[in-house]
Amino acid sequence: MQRYTDKKGLQELSRDAGIHTIIPRLAILAETESDVAQAMEDSAAEGLPVTARGGGTSIPSQSVGGGAILLQRRNAIRVSRDAVVCQPGVVKAELNRALSREGRWMPVDPSSYASCMIGGMVANNSSGARTMKYGSTVDYVEALRAVFPGGKALHVAPVSIEEALSADVRTRSLVSLLLENQKTIAQERPRVSKNSSGYRLERAVHDGVFDLPRLLVGSEGTLCVFTEATLATRVVPKWRLLLIVESPFEELDRIVSVFGEHSPSAIELVDKSVFRLMGRWERVSKYSRTGAPYLLFIEFDGESGDASSKMEELAGSKVGSFDPLVLQSQAEISDAWEVRSETLTIAQDVKRGTKTLVPGVEDLVVPRERLGDLVKLLADQFESRGLEYISYGHAGDANLHARPLLDITDSRGGSTLDSLMEECFEAVWKMGGSMTGEHGDGMLRAKFVERQYPKTYWIMREIKSLFDPKGVLNPGVKIIG
């Protein structure tokens, strides 16, 4: 275990991909699970809160803090027949390479897959383009190892309700709390296909099982520090097919609905104006045949059969009326997906003097049939304030990433961002949605979690207290008070 207090190193850890800057007191590099436990014990003795940090790709500021920043660069991978055991420092791109050699994959690929780490993906319940078919990280976590406040390392796996109710005091209290409030929890969960806000209470009890791993996934370092994750894997698809459709705003819902009937793996939304704004029009021009503002990337895949069978199915349906551009070669498909992924890079490059594209309402998600309403909501909110903005995202999940161009170091810019968050969140909640589909609450949205979950937030606070009674893990993130 190594401890760092040099000014330059701490300065580098004061920022992630979010808008908060917090210089930590020290950084700790843990090389073993015992180091993680010791680091948490030492930090508690020194009165320092602990923030676990992975690749630093957090957008709502989950990986910055004023106490001890805990780093794990442990990156061992053990691949078995249908699962993989990963240490938290494994970069997702490296996991992809390791699994591909075995003809397997774990389908969750965030846009930051080239640099994000498995520990962070589990802590955040990360998603990606193919969630509508394959789900989020929470759907792949089979077991965990984690260190809890006090320095105790535990193996965490699903157990029967009966076994959980005869376990230790904390487990019994937690299971009873969830069972007694199961109806309210089910009623209050957002009606969306992906969600990273609050604790996933509805995933913890199912089919006669107490599934603690699925409660810990998405807890954003506020309940424990992960030291290992066992993830389910799947066979790599035998074939892929990508269709690209241009669309005006008014047609988005209908196109997503029509294509959605044919079980796509992804439906992604690209705003062509983003590329024009940054002088990169040549990247999308090959896919653009009309003046419509949006491109929809619609992917199909399969572990059996072939692409021609899917093409026959689509040709005999309403899909043909949209005259899609069809890509079948792997090279063409990969190039198109790179264009889609470039949107995030462009967002980080856009500047107008002191103005940058800022997060806040960048991860709204609503029920799939409300996609058009969400696009309109964002356009109205930005345009009524005279703001330039970009918008893209996961149309198949009605999960959009939109960022306005603002100077939030100025009080007026900060006030504008606050009002945008207030009004957009309220509108999304009324639609049955969530303020964050995949990026998490962090510090940025923590103050709004209680408003998204007015009937169950108290349960989340109880859970925080059960696991972290002294509030030493990631204070100010996700749960306040």
C-alpha positions in Angstrom: 0.0 0.0 0.0 1.3 3.4 -1.0 0.2 6.8 0.3 0.6 10.0 -1.7 0.4 13.6 -0.6 2.3 15.4 -3.3 0.5 18.5 -4.6 0.6 17.7 -8.3 -0.8 14.2 -7.8 -3.6 15.4 -5.6 -4.5 18.1 -8.1 -4.9 15.5 -10.8 -7.3 13.6 -8.6 -9.4 16.7 -7.8 -11.4 16.4 -11.0 -13.2 13.6 -12.9 -15.4 14.0 -15.9 -17.8 16.2 -13.9 -18.0 19.8 -12.9 -16.8 19.6 -9.3 -13.2 20.3 -8.2 -12.2 19.0 -4.7 -8.6 18.6 -3.7 -8.2 15.5 -1.5 -6.0 15.3 1.6 -4.2 12.2 0.4 -4.3 9.3 -2.1 -3.9 5.7 -1.3 -2.9 3.1 -3.9 -4.1 -0.4 -2.7 -2.3 -3.4 -4.2 -4.3 -6.1 -2.4 -7.7 -6.6 -0.8 -5.9 -6.4 2.6 -4.6 -3.0 1.6 -8.1 -1.8 0.9 -9.2 -3.0 4.4 -6.2 -1.3 6.0 -6.7 1.9 4.1 -10.3 2.1 5.3 -9.2 1.4 8.9 -6.5 4.0 8.8 -8.7 6.6 7.2 -11.4 6.0 9.9 -8.7 6.4 12.6 -7.6 9.7 11.0 -11.2 10.9 10.6 -10.9 11.0 6.8 -13.8 10.1 4.5 -12.9 7.6 1.7 -13.8 8.0 -2.0 -13.0 5.0 -4.2 -11.9 6.0 -7.7 -11.6 4.0 -10.9 -10.9 5.5 -14.3 -12.1 9.0 -13.4 -14.9 9.0 -16.0 -17.6 9.9 -13.6 -19.9 12.7 -14.9 -21.9 13.6 -11.8 -18.8 13.7 -9.6 -18.8 10.4 -7.7 -15.0 10.0 -7.7 -13.8 13.2 -6.1 -13.7 14.0 -2.4 -11.9 16.0 0.3 -10.6 13.0 2.3 -8.7 10.0 1.1 -8.9 8.9 -2.6 -8.6 5.1 -2.8 -7.1 3.8 -6.0 -7.0 0.1 -7.0 -5.0 -0.7 -10.2 -5.5 -4.4 -9.5 -6.4 -5.8 -12.9 -6.5 -9.6 -12.9 -9.0 -11.4 -15.1 -10.1 -15.0 -14.7 -12.4 -16.3 -17.5 -14.4 -19.4 -16.9 -17.0 -21.1 -19.1 -19.8 -18.6 -18.8 -18.5 -16.0 -16.3 -15.5 -13.9 -15.6 -14.0 -12.8 -12.3 -12.5 -9.3 -12.5 -10.5 -7.1 -10.1 -11.8 -3.5 -10.0 -8.9 -2.0 -12.0 -9.7 -3.9 -15.2 -10.5 -1.5 -18.0 -13.6 -2.5 -19.9 -11.8 -2.5 -23.3 -9.3 -5.0 -21.9 -12.0 -7.2 -20.6 -13.6 -7.2 -24.1 -10.3 -8.3 -25.6 -9.8 -11.1 -23.0 -13.4 -12.4 -23.4 -13.3 -12.2 -27.3 -10.4 -14.7 -27.3 -12.9 -17.2 -25.7 -15.8 -16.3 -28.0 -17.6 -14.5 -25.1 -18.6 -11.0 -24.2 -20.2 -8.9 -21.5 -22.5 -6.7 -23.6 -22.4 -3.5 -21.4 -20.2 -1.0 -23.1 -20.3 2.6 -21.9 -19.1 5.3 -24.3 -16.0 5.5 -22.1 -15.3 1.8 -22.4 -11.7 2.5 -23.5 -10.9 4.0 -20.1 -13.6 3.1 -17.6 -12.9 0.4 -15.1 -15.0 -2.6 -13.9 -15.1 -1.3 -10.3 -16.6 1.9 -11.4 -19.0 0.2 -13.8 -20.3 -1.9 -10.9 -20.4 1.0 -8.5 -22.3 3.1 -11.1 -24.5 0.4 -12.7 -23.2 1.5 -16.0 -25.1 0.9 -19.3 -24.6 1.6 -22.9 -26.0 1.4 -26.4 -27.3 -2.1 -26.2 -29.2 -2.0 -22.9 -32.6 -2.4 -24.6 -31.7 -6.0 -25.5 -28.9 -6.9 -23.1 -29.5 -4.8 -19.9 -27.2 -2.9 -17.6 -24.3 -3.9 -15.4 -26.7 -5.0 -12.6 -28.0 -7.7 -14.8 -24.6 -9.4 -15.1 -23.3 -9.2 -11.5 -23.4 -12.7 -10.0 -21.3 -12.1 -6.9 -18.9 -9.6 -5.4 -16.1 -9.2 -2.9 -16.2 -6.0 -1.0 -14.7 -4.2 2.0 -17.2 -2.5 4.3 -16.6 0.3 6.8 -14.6 -1.1 9.7 -12.3 -2.9 7.3 -14.2 -6.2 7.0 -13.9 -8.0 3.6 -16.8 -10.2 2.6 -17.9 -12.4 -0.2 -21.4 -11.2 -1.3 -23.7 -13.5 -3.2 -27.5 -14.1 -3.5 -29.0 -16.3 -0.7 -32.5 -17.5 0.0 -34.8 -15.2 2.0 -34.9 -17.9 4.8 -31.1 -17.9 5.0 -30.9 -14.1 5.0 -33.5 -13.9 7.9 -31.3 -16.1 10.0 -28.0 -14.3 9.2 -26.3 -11.5 11.1 -28.2 -8.6 12.6 -27.5 -6.2 9.7 -28.7 -8.7 7.1 -31.9 -9.5 9.0 -32.7 -5.8 9.5 -32.1 -5.1 5.8 -34.2 -8.0 4.5 -37.0 -7.2 6.9 -37.0 -3.5 5.8 -37.2 -4.5 2.2 -39.9 -7.1 2.7 -42.1 -4.9 4.8 -42.0 -2.1 2.2 -42.0 -4.2 -1.0 -45.3 -2.9 -2.3 -44.3 0.8 -1.9 -40.9 0.1 -3.5 -42.5 -1.5 -6.5 -45.0 1.3 -6.9 -42.3 4.1 -6.8 -39.7 2.6 -9.1 -39.4 4.6 -12.4 -41.1 2.9 -15.3 -38.0 2.8 -17.5 -35.7 0.2 -18.9 -32.6 1.6 -17.2 -32.0 3.6 -14.0 -29.0 4.6 -11.9 -30.7 6.9 -9.4 -31.0 6.0 -5.7 -30.4 2.4 -4.5 -32.0 -0.3 -6.6 -34.3 -1.5 -3.9 -36.6 -3.3 -6.3 -33.7 -5.6 -7.4 -32.7 -6.8 -3.9 -35.6 -9.2 -3.3 -36.9 -11.5 -6.1 -37.9 -15.1 -6.7 -37.5 -16.0 -3.0 -33.9 -14.7 -3.0 -32.2 -11.9 -1.2 -29.8 -10.5 -3.8 -27.4 -8.2 -1.9 -25.1 -7.9 -4.9 -27.8 -6.2 -6.9 -28.5 -3.8 -4.1 -24.8 -2.8 -3.9 -24.5 -2.3 -7.7 -25.1 1.3 -8.4 -24.4 2.4 -4.8 -21.6 4.7 -6.0 -19.1 3.9 -3.3 -21.4 4.9 -0.5 -21.9 1.5 1.1 -18.7 -0.5 0.4 -15.6 -0.7 -1.8 -15.6 -3.5 -4.3 -12.5 -5.6 -4.6 -13.7 -8.3 -7.1 -16.7 -8.9 -9.3 -18.0 -12.1 -10.8 -19.9 -11.2 -14.1 -22.0 -13.4 -16.3 -20.9 -13.5 -20.0 -22.6 -14.4 -23.2 -21.6 -16.0 -26.5 -20.5 -13.4 -29.0 -23.2 -12.7 -31.6 -22.7 -14.7 -34.8 -23.8 -11.8 -37.0 -24.7 -8.1 -36.8 -26.7 -5.8 -39.1 -26.9 -2.0 -38.8 -29.7 0.1 -40.4 -29.4 3.9 -40.4 -32.6 6.0 -40.7 -32.9 9.8 -41.0 -35.7 11.3 -39.0 -37.3 14.6 -38.2 -38.3 15.2 -34.6 -42.0 14.3 -35.3 -41.2 10.8 -36.5 -38.8 9.6 -33.7 -41.5 7.9 -31.6 -43.0 6.1 -34.6 -39.6 4.9 -36.0 -38.5 3.6 -32.6 -41.8 1.8 -32.2 -41.8 0.2 -35.7 -38.2 -1.0 -35.5 -38.6 -2.0 -31.8 -41.1 -4.7 -32.8 -38.2 -6.6 -34.4 -36.0 -7.0 -31.3 -33.1 -4.8 -32.1 -30.0 -4.8 -29.9 -29.7 -1.0 -30.1 -31.5 2.1 -31.4 -29.2 5.1 -31.0 -30.0 8.8 -31.7 -27.4 11.1 -33.3 -28.0 14.8 -33.7 -26.3 15.7 -37.0 -25.9 19.4 -35.9 -23.3 18.3 -33.4 -20.9 17.4 -36.2 -21.7 20.5 -38.2 -21.2 22.7 -35.1 -17.6 21.3 -34.7 -16.7 21.3 -38.4 -16.7 17.5 -38.6 -19.6 17.1 -41.0 -17.6 14.7 -43.2 -18.0 12.1 -40.5 -21.7 11.9 -40.8 -22.2 13.0 -44.4 -21.8 9.5 -45.8 -24.9 8.5 -43.7 -27.0 11.6 -44.6 -29.2 11.7 -47.6 -31.8 14.3 -46.5 -32.0 17.4 -44.5 -33.6 15.6 -41.5 -31.8 16.6 -38.3 -31.5 13.2 -36.7 -29.9 9.8 -37.5 -31.1 6.6 -35.9 -28.6 3.8 -35.7 -30.6 0.6 -35.4 -28.6 -2.6 -34.8 -29.7 -6.2 -34.9 -27.6 -9.3 -33.9 -28.0 -12.9 -33.2 -26.2 -16.0 -31.8 -27.7 -18.2 -34.5 -29.0 -17.9 -38.0 -27.7 -15.1 -40.2 -28.3 -11.5 -41.2 -30.1 -12.4 -44.4 -32.9 -14.0 -42.5 -33.4 -10.8 -40.5 -33.3 -8.8 -43.7 -36.1 -10.9 -45.1 -38.1 -10.4 -42.0 -37.6 -6.6 -42.1 -38.3 -6.3 -45.8 -41.7 -7.8 -45.3 -42.6 -5.3 -42.6 -43.3 -1.6 -42.1 -39.5 -1.0 -41.8 -39.1 -0.8 -45.5 -41.1 2.3 -45.8 -38.4 4.2 -44.0 -35.8 3.4 -46.7 -33.0 2.6 -44.3 -29.3 2.6 -45.3 -28.2 -1.0 -44.7 -24.7 -1.9 -43.4 -23.7 -5.5 -43.3 -19.9 -5.7 -43.3 -18.2 -5.7 -39.9 -15.8 -2.9 -41.1 -18.7 -0.6 -42.1 -20.6 -1.3 -38.9 -17.6 -0.6 -36.7 -16.9 2.6 -38.5 -20.5 3.8 -38.1 -20.4 3.0 -34.3 -17.1 5.0 -34.0 -19.0 8.0 -35.5 -21.7 7.5 -32.8 -19.1 7.3 -30.1 -17.4 10.5 -31.3 -20.3 12.6 -30.0 -19.0 12.3 -26.5 -15.5 13.4 -27.6 -17.0 16.3 -29.4 -19.0 17.3 -26.3 -15.8 17.5 -24.3 -14.1 19.7 -27.0 -16.9 22.3 -27.5 -16.0 25.7 -26.0 -17.2 29.3 -26.6 -14.9 31.5 -24.6 -15.6 30.5 -20.9 -18.6 28.5 -21.9 -18.5 24.7 -22.1 -21.1 21.9 -22.5 -22.1 21.0 -19.0 -23.8 18.0 -17.5 -26.9 18.2 -15.2 -29.7 17.1 -17.4 -27.5 15.0 -19.6 -28.9 11.6 -18.6 -32.7 11.9 -18.6 -34.7 8.7 -19.2 -38.4 8.2 -19.7 -40.7 5.3 -20.7 -39.9 4.3 -24.2 -43.2 5.6 -25.7 -42.4 9.1 -24.4 -39.2 9.6 -26.4 -40.7 12.4 -28.5 -41.9 14.1 -25.4 -38.4 14.0 -23.9 -36.8 15.4 -27.1 -39.4 18.3 -27.1 -38.9 19.0 -23.4 -35.2 19.4 -23.9 -35.5 21.6 -27.0 -38.1 23.8 -25.3 -36.0 24.2 -22.1 -32.9 25.1 -24.0 -34.4 27.2 -26.7 -36.5 29.2 -24.3 -33.3 30.3 -22.6 -31.5 31.0 -25.8 -28.9 28.2 -25.2 -26.8 26.3 -27.7 -26.8 22.6 -26.9 -26.1 19.1 -28.2 -28.3 16.1 -27.8 -27.7 12.4 -28.5 -28.3 9.1 -26.8 -30.1 5.8 -26.5 -33.4 6.2 -28.3 -34.3 2.6 -27.8 -34.4 3.3 -24.0 -35.6 6.9 -24.4 -32.4 7.9 -22.5 -31.0 11.1 -23.9 -27.7 12.9 -23.2 -28.2 16.6 -23.7 -25.8 19.4 -22.6 -26.2 23.2 -22.8 -23.4 25.6 -23.5 -22.9 27.5 -20.2 -20.3 29.2 -18.0 -21.1 27.8 -14.6 -18.3 29.7 -13.0 -20.6 32.7 -13.4 -23.5 33.0 -11.0 -26.0 33.5 -13.8 -24.7 30.3 -15.5 -25.0 28.4 -12.3 -28.5 29.7 -11.7 -29.5 28.7 -15.2 -28.2 25.1 -14.7 -30.1 24.9 -11.4 -33.4 26.0 -13.0 -32.9 23.6 -15.9 -32.4 20.7 -13.6 -35.4 21.6 -11.4 -37.8 21.9 -14.4 -36.5 19.0 -16.4 -36.5 16.6 -13.5 -40.0 17.5 -12.5 -41.2 17.0 -16.0 -39.4 13.6 -16.3 -40.8 12.4 -13.0 -44.3 13.2 -14.1 -43.7 11.0 -17.2 -42.7 8.1 -15.0 -39.0 8.6 -15.7 -35.7 9.0 -13.9 -33.3 11.9 -13.8 -30.4 9.5 -14.5 -30.5 6.4 -16.7 -26.9 5.4 -16.5 -24.6 8.1 -15.1 -25.7 8.0 -11.5 -26.5 10.7 -8.9 -23.1 11.6 -7.6 -22.8 15.0 -6.0 -24.5 16.7 -8.9 -27.9 15.2 -8.4 -27.8 14.0 -4.7 -30.1 16.8 -3.5 -32.8 15.6 -5.9 -32.8 11.9 -5.0 -35.4 12.4 -2.2 -37.7 14.2 -4.6 -37.5 11.3 -7.1 -38.3 8.9 -4.3 -40.5 10.7 -1.8 -41.9 7.5 -0.3 -38.8 5.3 -0.2 -35.9 7.7 0.3 -36.1 7.1 4.0 -35.4 3.4 3.3 -32.3 4.4 1.3 -31.1 6.4 4.3 -31.7 3.5 6.6 -29.6 1.3 4.3 -26.8 3.9 4.2 -26.9 3.9 8.0 -26.9 0.1 8.3 -23.7 -0.2 6.1 -22.0 3.1 6.9 -23.2 4.4 10.2 -20.4 7.1 10.5 -20.9 8.3 7.0 -17.3 7.8 6.0 -17.9 6.5 2.4 -18.3 9.1 -0.3 -20.2 11.7 1.8 -22.4 14.0 -0.2 -22.8 11.4 -3.0 -26.3 9.9 -3.7 -27.7 10.0 -0.2 -27.6 13.2 1.9 -27.8 13.3 5.7 
